[in-house]
């Protein structure tokens, strides 16, 4: 009887983590909005307005980077620090930060805490979660400090010691957390030819978007053949997307004077690589997004939708999800019964989960894009592609924009805020909810099978 009661309590706990995550992120966004709505957060000494404060807070917590006011010009040091803290908590996850506090004060990590951590970190088991969280916290701060040091080599000579260090720290955290917020004023456009800025930001974004389980696997095994299947798929998909994205951007934009057309050959390569990295899902830009061709804009939409990898600071449907879907398509075309890669078979459960995430993501993007097309009647100088670009950028928690963010109506800003929120916590938690709540037949019967025509 006691065992049954304990099991029931555990089962009840297991149904709560997704809800706790949603409520936790929502509470963090509200707190951030209240702080940013204060007059001391704005340089003009007046409140920015709750809608704009909410939008900015949601963008920071959801590590997106879309802004309705210029971050560098509008916010005071207090406002910028609030945004940076929200980015750091949003990137790591509020449970990871809560665990850090618990470890510092010596508080015990409860079963419920571990279950929420499991959901947030996208892990399959409870084993080693506290150790993983400790590793995440330490590695994050170390990587951000190293990134800030490299950026300071460029920023300190330009902005001076104090401001240069502040800029280096802010952008290192923003890049690693895949947030895309900048306090320069025009993102990285002023440094489009700077190798050290471009490659430091790119490396921080890539590392932040790989996922902590990949770090551990690579560190422990060091040989590709010995890596877990998850790590192999992440590394292959990431490499393919980065290379293809850079090549296509370079070719399509080569002669475009509004982007890289007037740059030297070396700078074109640097800018092309950078713009292949940041859509997944950092949101910095070294060239004007509004100046890109429609073909390039559509390519960026695809990269933003895919995003980074599970268990990372990135958004999107994730590289592994897209990888599983592509492998499933190849398997069907070849007439294979199983989906395999690297001499391993992928279970039907994982395939169904990947298809569910892809379907949910597409549905969200379609609904939001159609809704904005109806509500944003004031965007006369922008077309459907710009709205779709904005929607996918919000869903993928990217932050790139073709210039329409500040022109959105209050309704549009609320819709984009909700989309950013769903993009940060939705697809991941929904995918695990589907896996956990899947019902199995306890009887000895199954419904008869019947075929339908598809394709």
N, C-alpha and C positions, 0 to 999 in steps of 0.2 A: 504493500500500500504506500509506504514511504517512498519507495523507488518510483512508483507511478507518479506521485505528486512532484518529485524532483524532476522527472522527465518532462512532465507537463509544464513546469516552470521554465525549463531550458527551452522547450519548444516555443513557449510564449515569448521568451527573450529573443529567439532567433527570428521572430516575425517583426521585431521592432527596429533593428539597426537602420534600415533604409529610411524609415520615418524620422528617426533621431538625426540622421545625417541631413535630411531635407530641412528639418526644423532648426538644426544647429547653424547651417549656412544661412538660412533666412534670418535668424536672430542676429547673426554677425553682420549681415547686410544692413539691417535696420539700425543697429548700433553705429555702424560706420556712417550711415546717412544722417543720423542725428548729430554726429560730431562734425561732419562736413557742412551741415546746414547752419552751423554757428557762424556768427559774423567774423570771429577771429580766424576762420579758415580761409576767408576771401580777402584778397589784396585791397579791394575797394571798400572794405569795412562793412559790407552789407551781405545778408544771407543770399546764397546762390539760388535758393528756392528748393523746397523739399523734393520735387520731381527730379531736378538736376542732381541734387545731392544723392538721391536714391540711385539714379542711373550710374553715377560715378562710383558709388560704393559697390553696387552690383558688378560693375565692370572690373573693379579692383579685386573683390573677393573671388569672383569667377575667373580671375587672371585673364581677362579679355583684352582690355586696352582701348576699347571704343570710348571716345570722350565727346561731351557736348560743349565743353569749354576748354581752352588751351591750358593744359596742366602747368606749364612753365609760367604762363602769364597770370593766370587767375588765382591760383592757390598760394597762400602764405606758407612759410616753413612749417607751421603747425599742420596745415592742410596736407602738405606733401608728406609729412611724417605719418599722418593718419593713413594716407593712401598706401605708403610703403609697408606699414604694418599689416594692413588688410591684404596686400599682395602676398606678403610672406606667409600669413596664416592661411590664406586661400590656396596658395601653391602647395604648401605642405599638407593642408587639411587641418581642420580645427581639432580633431581628435589627436592628431600627432602633436600639436602644440599643447593640448591639455595633458597629454602623456608626459611631455617634457616638464611641465609644471609639477605633475605628480611625482616624477622621478627626483626633481630638485628638492621637494619638501618631504620626500620619503613616504608619500601616500601609496597605499596598496592599489594595484591595478585589478579591478574586479572582472568577473566573467562577462558582465554586460559591456564593460569598457572594451574588453578583448573582441567581443562580437561586433561592436561598432567599428573598431579598428580593422577587423577582417573585411568588413564591407567597404570601408573607405580605401584601404590599400589594395583591394581587388585580389585578395588571397583566398586559397581554397581551404586552408586549415587554420586552426587556432595556434598551432605549434610554432613557437619562436617569434610570435608577433611583437612582444616587448623588445626582444633583441633586435628585430628588424627595425622597429621604430627608433631605437637608440642609434642604430647605424644610419638611418635616414637623416636624423637630426644632425649628427656629427658630420657626415659627408656633405650635407647641404651647406652648412656654414663654412666648411673648408673650401669647397668648390667656389662659393660666392666670394670668399676672401681672395682666393687666387685670381678669380676673374676681375675683381676690383683693382688688384695690384697691376695687372696688365693694362687695364683701361686707364689707370692713373698716369701711365707713361705718356699718354696722349692728352688727357684732360688737364693735368696739373700745369704743363707748360702754357696751355691756352687760357685756363680759367683761374690760375693761381692755386696755392696749396690747399686752403680750406675748401673753396668751392670745387676744386678739382677732385679732392677726395670724396666729397659729398656726391658729386655727379657720378664718380666711379662706383661707389657703393650702391647708389640708387639703381643705376642701369645694370649692374651685375646681378642684383636681386631680381629686378624686373625681367631680365633675360633668362636667368636660370628658372624662374617660376613661369616662364612663357607668358608673361603678362603684356609686354609691349608698351607700357607707360613710359614716357620720356619727359624730362624736365629741361630739355634743350630748346624745344619750341617747334621743331620741324622734324622730329624723330631723328633718323641718322642721315638725312639728306646732306647735311653739312660735311659728313665724313664718308661720302660715297667712294672716294678714292683712297681712303685710309685702310691699309692692310690690317694693321693691329686692331683697330676698332671693329672692322667687319668680321675678321676671323675670331676674335675674342667673343663677340656677341653671338656669332654663329655657333661656336663650340659650346657655349653656355646653353644655348637653345637646344642643340642636339642632345647634349648630356641630360638636360632637364626633361627632354621628351622621350628618352629611352626607357625609363622605368627602373626602380631600385633593384628589383629581382634580377634584371639584366646585369647591373653593375656587379652584384654579388657573384653571379654565375661566371662572368668574364674574369673577375678577380681570382676566383677559386680554381677555375679549370684552365683558362688561358689559351686553350686550343679549340678551334672552331668545331672540330670533330667531337669533342667532349662536352660541348654546350648542350643545355636542355633544348628541346624542340622549340619552346617558346622563345628563347634567346635567339636561336637561328632564324626563325621567321621574322622577329623584330629587326635584326641586323640586316637581313636580306631586303625586306620591304623598305626600310629606312634608306638604305643605300640606293636602291632602284629609284625611289621617289626623288631623292636629292639629285642624283645624276641626271635623270630624265627631265626634271623640272628646270635644272640649270641650263641644259642643252636647248630645250625648247624656248626658254626665255631669251637666251643669247641669240638664237636664230631669228625669232619673230621680232624682237625689239632692236636688232642690230643697227638698223638705220632710222629708228624712231627718235627724232630730236627731243621729244618730250620726256624720254626716259634715258637710254644709254647711247643714243645716236651720236652725241657730241663728245663722248668719253674716249680715252685711249683704249687700245686693244686690251691691255692689262686690266684697266679699270672696268671695262665691259665684262671681263671674266669674273672679277671680284663682285661686281654688282649683280650679275646673273646668279652666281652661287648664293649670295646673300638673300636674294629674293626667292630662291628655291627653298631656303631653310626656314625663313620667318613665317610663311603661311602655315607651318606645322609646329606650334601654333602661337607664335610670339607676337606678331603684330607690328614689329618695327618695319620701317621702310626706308631705303636709301634713295629711291626714285619715286616720282609721283605715281600713285595708283590711278589717279584720274587720267593720267596721260598714257596709260598702257592701251594697247589695242584690245579689241573685243576678244580675240583669240587668247591673248595672254590673261585677260581677266577671267575667262572661263577656265583656263588651266589653274589659276590661283584658287578659284572656287572649288575645284576638284581636290586640290591639295589641302585646303582648309577643311573640307568635309571629312577627309580621311584623318587628318590630325596626327597626333603622336602615338605613343604606345601605352598599354595598360599599366596602372600603378605609377604613372609619372605625373608631372605637373602640366602636361599637355591635355588638350581637349580633342574633339572630333569623335568619329566612330571607332578610331584606333587602327593602327597598321595591321594588327593581327586579325581583326575582324575582316578587313578588306582582303587580307591574304587568304583566309579560310574561304571566303566567298569566291575568290578567283580560282582557288584550287578545286572547289566544288564544281564550278563551271567547266573547268578543264576535264575533270573526272567524268562529268556527264557527256561531254563532247567525245571523249575517247571511249565511252561505253564501259567504264570501270565500275565495279560495285562498291569499291572503297575509295575514300579520299586519302591519298598518301603523299608524304613529302619526307625527304631524308630518311627513308626506310622506316617511317613510322606512320601508323594509321590514325586519322583524326576521327573521334567518336561522333555519332549522330547528334548527341546532346550539344557538343560544341558547335556543330554546323547549324543546328536550329537556333542556337543562341546568337550566332553571328548574323544569320538571316533576320532575326528579330531586331537586333540593334540597327542593322542597315535599313530595314523597313520602317522602324520607328523614326530614325533620323531623317529619312526622305519625307515621311509624312509631316514631321514638324516643320521642315524647311518649306515644303509645298504650302502648308496651311498659313504659316507666318508670311511668306512672300505674297500670297494672294490677299491676305488681310491688309498688309501694308500698302499693296497696290490700290486698295479701296479707300483706306484712311488717309494716306499721304497725298492728297490732291494738290498740295502746294508745291510739290517737287516737279515743277514744269520743265526745269532744265536738266532733269535726270530721267533715264529710261528704266525699263524693266530689269535690265542686266545690273544696273547699279543697286536696285532694291534687292535683287537676288544675292548680289555680292555682300551687301550689308547683313542680310539674314543669315547666310552661311558663316560669315565672319563672327556673328554673335553666337550661333549654335556651336561652332567649333572653338569658341572662346579664343579667337585669334586677335581681333582688334584692327585689322586693316579695313580701310574704307575708301570709297571713291568720292568722298566729300559730302555725303548727305547727312551724316550723323547730327551735326549741329542744326540742321534744318528740319529735323523730325518734329512733329507735333507732340504734345504731351501724351496723347494716346500712343503714338508711334514709339516714344521713348519708354513707356511702360511695357509695350509689347516686346521691344528689343531687350529690356531688362529681364523680363520673364524668360525670353529665349536664351539669354546668357546663363540664367540660373538653371534652366533645364539642361543646357549643354554641359554645365559643370557637374551636376549631380544626377541628371536623368538617365541617359543611356546606360551608364555603368550600373546604377542601382536597379534599373528595370531589367537589364540582362540577368543579373544575379537573382532578382525576384522571380523571373521566369524559371530559372534553374531550380530554385529552392521550393517554389510552390507547385511545381509540376505534380499532378496527381497520378497515382498509379492504381490500376485496377486490382482490387483485392480479391475479386471473385475469380472463377475459373473460366470466364468467357471473355471473348473479344468480339466486337462488331464485325460483320462480314465485310470483306474488302471489295471495293468496286472502283473501276478506272474512270478517269475523266480526261478529256483531251486538253493538252496545254501546248503553248508555243505555236 
